[in-house]
Amino acid sequence: MKLDPLPIFRDEEHHKYFWEPTQEWLAYSTTGITGISKTREQIAKFEETKHIWGPRGTYVHGCLEQFMLGNKKPDPGDYGKWVEPLLAHPYWETFEPWAVEYMLCDLKKSVGGQLDLLGYDHKNKQVVLIDLKTQSSARASKYSTDAQMGSYVHSLVDHHGLAINACRTMWSRPGKAILGQVQDVNQCCEAWADAWDFFKMKQSII
């Protein structure tokens, strides 16, 4: 099974999404909504280190995309410490990709986003949504991706009527890749609803 692409264009430079049927730019992005709760210190650190994690994240995501589309030996470039353990993870042996780097949206909220990976886990017989996160250290801490996942789940149901059985986060670190535990789909959707409410509240204050 492969998901047909939705009629969405993404402006990579400005991280904005365009819904082609109505010729409208969507007002928000999923990560823009979920990132609103960051503190000033977190935002400052985010911007200070963006030149490091930005290119790395883009490249590692690109390698996983190539791998899922059939290229079993994509060039790891300068990021072999991240790419090689990620692609060698045993989870992929029984995973069938249905959509990779797939753009979607919530038209009612005017939110666009791009999921990393959706597919079928043959071992556990589940439709699984996977988000890939790259981290600088092998000892980095995990953090919640529930709200981001919830946004994608909502859009997949809205556009495709597709039931997601589980969400999982793949943590790509130098020298190791760790597949996180199953994240409850309903909990992810609740986290997205909370993130949206918090975002709108902040917007009304500004």
C-alpha positions in Angstrom: 0.0 0.0 0.0 1.2 3.5 -0.8 -0.6 6.8 0.1 -1.3 9.1 -2.8 0.2 12.5 -2.2 -2.1 15.3 -1.2 -2.1 18.5 -3.3 0.3 20.4 -1.0 3.3 22.5 -1.9 5.9 23.3 0.8 8.1 26.4 0.8 11.3 24.9 2.3 12.9 28.3 3.1 10.0 29.7 5.1 8.6 26.4 6.3 5.1 27.2 4.9 2.5 25.0 3.3 0.3 25.8 0.3 -3.0 24.0 -0.3 -3.3 23.9 -4.1 -7.1 23.3 -4.6 -7.9 26.7 -3.0 -4.6 28.4 -3.7 -4.1 29.3 -0.1 -1.1 29.4 2.1 -1.8 27.7 5.4 -1.3 29.9 8.4 0.6 27.6 10.7 2.8 24.5 10.8 2.6 21.6 13.2 6.1 22.2 14.6 5.2 25.9 15.0 2.2 25.0 17.1 4.0 22.4 19.2 7.0 24.6 19.8 5.1 27.5 21.3 5.6 26.2 24.8 9.4 26.5 24.6 11.0 28.9 27.2 13.1 31.8 26.1 16.2 29.9 27.1 15.2 26.9 25.0 14.5 29.1 22.0 17.9 30.9 22.4 19.7 27.5 22.6 17.6 26.3 19.6 18.8 29.2 17.5 22.4 29.1 18.7 22.8 25.4 17.7 20.6 25.4 14.6 23.6 25.6 12.2 24.7 22.2 13.7 21.5 20.2 14.1 19.7 21.7 11.1 21.9 20.3 8.3 22.4 17.0 10.3 18.7 16.5 10.7 17.9 17.2 7.1 20.6 14.9 5.8 19.8 12.0 8.1 16.1 12.3 7.3 17.1 12.2 3.6 19.0 9.0 4.0 16.2 7.3 5.8 13.8 8.5 3.0 16.1 7.0 0.4 16.4 3.8 2.3 12.7 3.4 2.6 12.3 4.1 -1.1 14.6 1.3 -2.1 18.2 2.6 -1.9 19.7 0.3 0.7 23.1 2.1 0.8 22.5 5.8 0.7 25.7 7.9 1.1 26.0 8.8 4.8 28.2 11.8 4.0 29.5 13.4 7.2 26.8 11.8 9.3 27.8 8.1 9.2 27.6 7.9 13.0 23.9 8.7 12.8 23.0 7.1 9.5 24.6 3.7 9.8 23.0 2.6 13.1 19.7 4.0 12.0 19.5 2.1 8.8 20.8 -1.1 10.5 18.1 -1.1 13.1 16.3 -4.5 13.1 12.8 -2.8 13.2 13.1 -2.1 9.5 13.3 -5.8 8.7 9.6 -6.3 9.1 8.4 -2.7 8.4 6.7 -1.9 5.1 6.7 1.8 4.3 3.5 3.4 3.0 4.4 7.0 3.1 7.8 8.8 3.5 8.3 12.5 4.2 4.6 12.9 3.5 2.9 16.4 3.5 -0.5 16.7 5.0 -2.7 19.4 6.6 -5.6 20.3 8.8 -7.6 22.7 6.7 -10.0 23.8 9.5 -7.1 24.9 11.7 -5.0 26.0 8.6 -2.1 23.9 9.8 0.4 22.1 7.5 2.9 19.5 8.4 5.1 16.7 7.1 5.3 13.3 8.7 8.5 11.3 8.6 7.3 7.8 8.1 4.1 5.8 8.0 3.8 2.1 7.4 2.9 -1.4 8.5 4.7 -3.3 11.2 4.2 -6.9 10.1 5.7 -8.4 13.3 3.1 -6.7 15.5 0.4 -6.3 12.8 0.0 -2.6 13.3 -0.2 0.6 11.2 2.5 2.7 12.7 3.4 6.4 12.5 7.1 7.0 13.1 8.8 10.3 13.9 12.6 10.5 13.5 14.6 12.7 15.8 18.4 13.2 15.6 20.3 14.2 18.7 23.9 15.3 19.2 24.8 13.0 22.1 24.5 9.3 22.7 23.4 10.2 26.2 20.8 12.8 25.1 17.4 12.8 26.9 14.2 11.8 25.2 11.3 14.2 25.1 7.6 14.0 24.3 6.6 13.9 20.6 3.0 13.1 21.4 1.5 16.5 20.2 3.3 16.4 16.9 2.2 12.8 16.3 -1.4 13.7 17.2 -1.4 16.4 14.5 -0.4 13.9 11.9 -2.9 11.3 13.1 -5.7 13.8 12.9 -4.8 14.8 9.4 -4.4 11.1 8.2 -7.9 10.3 9.5 -9.3 13.5 8.0 -7.9 13.0 4.5 -7.7 9.2 4.2 -9.9 7.8 6.9 -6.8 5.8 8.0 -6.7 4.3 11.5 -3.3 4.5 13.1 -2.6 1.7 15.7 0.5 3.1 17.2 3.0 6.0 17.2 6.7 5.6 17.8 9.7 7.8 17.9 13.1 6.7 16.5 16.0 8.5 18.3 19.0 8.8 16.0 22.2 9.4 18.1 25.9 9.1 17.2 26.7 5.4 17.4 23.2 4.2 18.2 19.5 4.3 17.1 16.8 3.7 19.7 13.2 3.0 18.9 11.0 4.4 21.6 8.1 2.6 23.2 4.6 2.7 21.7 2.9 6.0 22.2 -0.8 5.7 22.7 -2.7 7.2 19.7 -5.5 8.7 21.8 -3.0 10.2 24.1 -1.1 11.8 21.2 -4.4 13.3 19.9 -5.2 14.7 23.3 -1.7 16.2 23.4 -2.2 17.8 20.0 -5.6 19.3 21.2 -3.9 20.7 24.3 -1.1 22.2 22.2 -3.5 23.8 19.8 -5.6 25.3 22.7 -2.4 26.6 24.4 -1.2 28.1 21.1 -4.5 29.9 20.5 -4.5 31.2 24.1 -1.0 32.6 23.6 -2.1 34.2 20.3 -5.0 35.9 22.0 -2.6 37.4 24.6 -0.1 38.7 22.1 
